[in-house]
Amino acid sequence: MHRSLRIRSGALGAGLTALFLLLGGCTRCADNPFSFLKSRFRDALQMGDVGVTLSAPEYGSVYGAFFSGVAAGYGHVDGYFVGVGGGDIGVMRIHYNHVGLCVWGRERTGWGDGIFFHYGGIDVDRPETMNCQGVAPLGFLLPPYDRRPAAAPA
């Protein structure tokens, strides 16, 4: 009898943990009952970028940032991205210019609209359509003038 109580308690704990993990995150209150699933789908699309970048003329990029804490390299691309990226799926316009010197870095990125979500597109000449942030310790202290709050590390 003692053993079955422990199994039930463990199952209840595992079930509650799974429920809290599944229901976590931000959800907009809307009339649509599928708004929760749409928000989780959007969250999943924002976890990473996987695809191919196409551009003419050719550009190059060798850049990496580890949790925005250390950034190294340089990258400049203006073209199209095919895959999952920028929080959407499809063929999207992409523009980025990143530079990192380990203790200082700057990222300026813009994603066009994909299949599911429409963010308004990008215009390289209009900073409000681009995401820009400082990265690495000095980049956090000296943020770029056109920094957008949505691009800042949490």
C-alpha positions in Angstrom: 0.0 0.0 0.0 2.9 2.3 0.8 4.5 1.6 -2.6 1.4 2.4 -4.6 1.0 5.7 -2.8 4.6 6.7 -3.8 3.9 5.7 -7.4 0.7 7.8 -7.4 2.5 10.8 -5.8 5.4 10.5 -8.3 2.9 10.3 -11.2 1.0 13.3 -9.9 4.3 15.3 -9.5 5.4 14.3 -13.0 2.0 15.2 -14.5 2.0 18.6 -12.8 5.5 19.4 -13.9 4.7 18.5 -17.5 1.5 20.7 -17.3 3.5 23.7 -16.0 6.2 23.2 -18.7 3.6 23.0 -21.4 1.6 26.0 -20.2 4.6 28.2 -19.6 5.4 31.3 -21.7 3.5 34.2 -22.9 0.0 33.9 -24.4 -2.1 36.7 -25.7 -5.7 36.8 -24.4 -7.9 36.5 -27.5 -11.2 35.2 -28.6 -9.5 32.5 -30.5 -9.0 29.3 -28.5 -6.0 28.4 -30.6 -4.0 31.6 -29.5 -2.1 29.5 -27.0 -1.0 27.0 -29.6 -0.1 29.8 -32.0 2.1 31.4 -29.3 3.8 28.1 -28.6 4.4 27.6 -32.3 5.9 31.1 -32.5 8.1 30.3 -29.5 9.3 27.1 -31.2 10.2 29.0 -34.4 12.3 31.5 -32.4 14.5 28.8 -30.9 17.0 28.7 -33.8 17.6 29.3 -37.4 18.2 26.4 -39.9 18.4 27.1 -43.6 20.4 28.4 -46.6 21.2 32.0 -47.4 21.2 33.1 -51.0 22.6 36.5 -52.2 23.9 38.2 -55.2 26.6 39.5 -55.0 28.2 37.0 -52.7 28.8 38.0 -49.1 30.7 36.3 -46.4 30.3 35.6 -42.7 32.4 34.1 -40.0 30.7 35.2 -36.8 29.5 33.6 -33.6 28.1 34.9 -30.3 27.9 32.7 -27.2 24.7 33.7 -25.4 25.5 37.3 -26.4 28.3 37.2 -23.8 31.3 36.7 -26.1 31.2 37.6 -29.8 33.9 37.0 -32.3 34.1 37.5 -36.1 32.5 39.5 -38.8 29.5 39.0 -41.1 27.7 41.0 -43.7 24.9 39.5 -45.8 22.1 41.1 -47.8 19.9 38.5 -49.6 17.4 35.8 -48.9 17.1 33.0 -46.3 15.3 29.8 -47.2 14.3 27.7 -44.1 13.3 28.2 -40.5 14.6 31.5 -39.3 13.8 34.9 -37.8 10.7 33.4 -36.1 9.1 32.1 -39.3 9.3 29.6 -42.1 9.8 30.2 -45.8 11.8 32.4 -48.2 12.5 35.6 -46.3 14.6 38.7 -47.0 17.6 38.9 -44.6 20.1 41.6 -43.9 22.7 41.5 -41.2 25.9 43.1 -40.3 27.7 41.7 -37.2 31.1 42.4 -35.8 32.6 40.9 -32.6 36.0 41.4 -30.9 35.4 39.0 -28.0 34.8 41.8 -25.4 32.8 44.1 -27.7 30.4 43.4 -30.5 27.5 44.9 -32.4 24.7 43.1 -34.2 22.3 44.6 -36.7 19.8 42.2 -38.1 16.6 42.4 -40.2 14.3 39.6 -41.2 11.6 39.8 -43.8 8.1 38.2 -43.6 7.7 34.4 -44.0 4.7 32.2 -44.4 3.0 32.3 -41.0 3.8 35.7 -39.4 4.1 39.2 -40.8 6.3 41.5 -38.9 6.2 44.4 -41.4 9.3 43.6 -43.5 12.7 45.3 -43.3 14.2 48.4 -44.8 17.9 48.8 -44.2 17.6 52.6 -44.4 14.9 52.7 -41.6 16.4 51.6 -38.2 13.0 50.9 -36.7 12.6 47.9 -39.0 16.0 46.4 -37.9 17.0 44.7 -34.7 20.3 46.2 -33.3 22.1 45.4 -30.1 25.5 45.5 -28.4 27.0 42.2 -27.4 29.8 41.1 -25.1 30.6 43.0 -21.9 31.6 46.3 -23.5 28.8 46.0 -26.1 26.3 45.9 -23.2 27.8 49.0 -21.7 28.0 50.9 -25.0 24.8 49.9 -26.8 24.3 51.2 -30.3 22.2 54.3 -30.8 19.5 52.4 -32.8 19.0 49.6 -30.2 15.6 48.2 -30.1 14.3 46.8 -26.8 13.1 43.5 -28.4 16.7 42.7 -29.5 18.3 43.2 -26.0 19.4 40.0 -24.2 17.0 39.1 -21.4 
